[in-house]
Amino acid sequence: MFSTERPIYRQIRDLIVTRILEAGDGAQLPSVRALAAEAGVNPLTVAKAYHDLQAGGMVTARKGVGLFAADGAASGLLKAERIRFLTEEWPRVRARMDQLGIDVTDLVERA
């Protein structure tokens, strides 16, 4: 399930980001234990991912209630994820396209 190219906690962070983007601000997020069981990873790995998002102000913890997407998290994460895609992922995709001789018009024709 997980790639060896990036640390697992970063991939778990990506799962949480996807949930926030889908559910929106204020959405309740799975607990550390629940997400660890779902993903089949150590709870400490999930806790590290949540800590990263909490430090960035994207996730808030309500004592005795749970974890929630912070106000403005969805728009902030969308902007950050777009930048990350264009600077980190797209160059690899583009290099692979060049290697295979795939033109952007080939992609448009298949869409």
C-alpha positions in Angstrom: 0.0 0.0 0.0 2.8 2.4 0.8 5.6 3.6 -1.5 9.2 3.3 -0.5 9.9 6.7 -2.1 8.6 8.8 0.8 8.4 8.3 4.6 5.2 6.5 5.6 4.2 9.3 8.0 4.2 11.7 4.9 2.0 9.3 3.0 -0.4 9.0 6.1 -0.4 12.9 6.1 -1.5 12.8 2.5 -4.4 10.5 3.4 -5.5 13.0 6.1 -5.1 15.9 3.7 -7.3 14.1 1.2 -10.0 13.6 3.8 -9.8 17.3 4.8 -10.1 18.3 1.1 -13.1 16.0 0.6 -14.9 16.8 3.9 -14.0 20.4 4.4 -13.3 22.7 7.3 -14.6 21.5 10.7 -14.8 17.9 9.6 -14.1 15.3 12.3 -11.0 13.2 11.5 -10.3 9.6 12.6 -8.5 9.1 15.8 -4.9 8.2 15.8 -5.7 4.6 16.8 -8.5 4.3 14.2 -6.4 5.6 11.4 -3.5 3.4 12.4 -5.7 0.3 12.4 -7.2 1.3 9.0 -3.8 1.9 7.4 -2.0 -1.0 9.1 0.7 1.2 10.7 2.0 2.0 14.1 0.0 4.6 16.0 3.2 6.7 16.5 3.4 7.0 12.7 -0.1 8.4 12.5 0.6 10.7 15.5 3.6 12.1 13.7 1.4 12.9 10.7 -1.2 14.6 12.8 1.4 16.5 14.7 2.8 17.9 11.4 -0.7 19.1 10.4 -1.4 20.5 13.9 1.9 22.4 13.8 0.8 23.9 10.5 -2.6 24.9 11.9 -4.5 22.5 9.7 -5.8 20.2 12.4 -7.1 21.0 15.8 -7.6 18.7 18.8 -10.6 19.1 21.1 -9.9 17.5 24.4 -12.3 14.6 24.9 -13.9 15.0 21.5 -11.4 14.3 18.8 -9.4 15.7 15.9 -10.9 18.2 13.4 -10.0 20.0 10.3 -9.3 23.6 11.3 -11.1 26.6 9.8 -9.5 27.5 6.5 -7.7 24.1 6.4 -9.3 23.0 3.1 -8.3 26.1 1.1 -4.9 26.3 2.7 -4.1 22.7 2.0 -5.5 22.9 -1.6 -3.1 25.8 -2.3 -0.2 24.0 -0.7 -0.9 20.7 -2.4 -1.1 22.4 -5.8 2.3 24.0 -5.2 3.7 20.7 -4.1 2.3 18.9 -7.1 3.8 21.5 -9.5 7.2 21.6 -7.9 7.7 18.0 -6.7 5.4 15.6 -8.6 5.0 17.2 -12.0 8.7 17.4 -12.9 8.9 13.6 -12.4 5.7 13.0 -14.4 6.9 15.3 -17.2 10.4 13.6 -17.3 8.6 10.2 -17.6 6.4 11.6 -20.4 9.5 12.8 -22.3 11.2 9.5 -21.8 8.1 7.7 -23.3 7.6 10.2 -26.0 4.2 11.2 -24.7 3.0 14.7 -25.6 0.4 16.8 -23.7 -2.0 16.4 -26.6 -1.9 12.6 -26.0 -3.3 13.2 -22.5 -6.0 15.6 -23.7 -7.1 13.1 -26.4 -7.5 10.4 -23.7 -9.4 12.6 -21.2 
